[in-house]
Amino acid sequence: MGLRIAIFDDNKNIRESIVLLLKMEQELEVVGSFSHVLDCIDEIKDCRPDVVLMDIEMPGMTGIEAVKLIKKEFPHIQILMQTVFEDDDRVFDSICAGASGYILKNFLNTRLVDSIRELQFGGSPMSPSIARKILTRMQQIPEHVKPEEAPDYQLTKREKEVLACMVNGLSYKMIADQLNISYETVRSHIKKIYEKLHVASLTEMVAKAIQQRIV
């Protein structure tokens, strides 16, 4: 059974382009395509997606407001935000609302399928430029843990290298290229890092790494 995808975007051309792109992937199934989010709860009940692709700017109700409603009713659904904005506040509002990842619209053709797969396996895909903006803001958070007080999370040398790459905003593919390892190996390391740090998202993982100076 394929991963079920619902698309919310007021731009018909973008919706149709995404449908065509995802139809090329056997394991992905588009189960809904919608031009607004005013009826998103009923529509999601009907089409039962695993992943929602959500535009931030939507008519009548923003994508960010829709994410809050969706996560309240369907906490298991993963939501990937589509945005043309590199705006810190919009990104943070989306994170707080419960979004699982981000992709800039000009990367849809090259990154969308990989981003959906990252969501499927517990990752939090972000375009490097957006990730860097989030990390910059995180670095401004007051530190509450001195380096010598940080717990020993028993990370291996390689896991620390992978974590350092994540802190620097690299994507899974970029990490694989930089460390000369496979994409699947990167994903395996990140899964172990999540478990050892007791975190559930990339944002939480990176925040802990920065605040406790783990890398």
Number of C-alpha atoms within 10 A of each C-alpha: 7 11 16 17 23 22 25 25 23 18 13 13 10 15 18 14 13 19 19 12 15 18 13 11 11 10 12 19 19 20 17 18 21 18 15 22 23 16 10 16 15 11 16 19 11 11 15 17 21 20 22 26 25 27 26 25 18 20 13 9 13 16 26 25 15 24 27 18 16 22 17 12 13 17 12 11 18 25 26 28 26 24 19 13 14 14 12 15 10 15 23 16 14 24 18 13 19 21 25 24 27 27 24 19 17 11 12 17 12 9 16 22 16 14 22 23 16 17 18 14 11 17 21 23 26 25 19 18 13 19 25 17 16 22 18 14 12 16 13 10 11 8 12 10 13 10 12 9 10 15 11 10 12 11 16 12 9 12 18 18 16 24 25 18 19 24 21 15 22 22 19 25 15 16 22 19 12 12 13 10 12 14 14 12 12 21 20 13 19 22 17 14 21 18 12 13 17 13 15 14 16 22 20 14 19 25 19 18 19 19 19 18 15 17 13
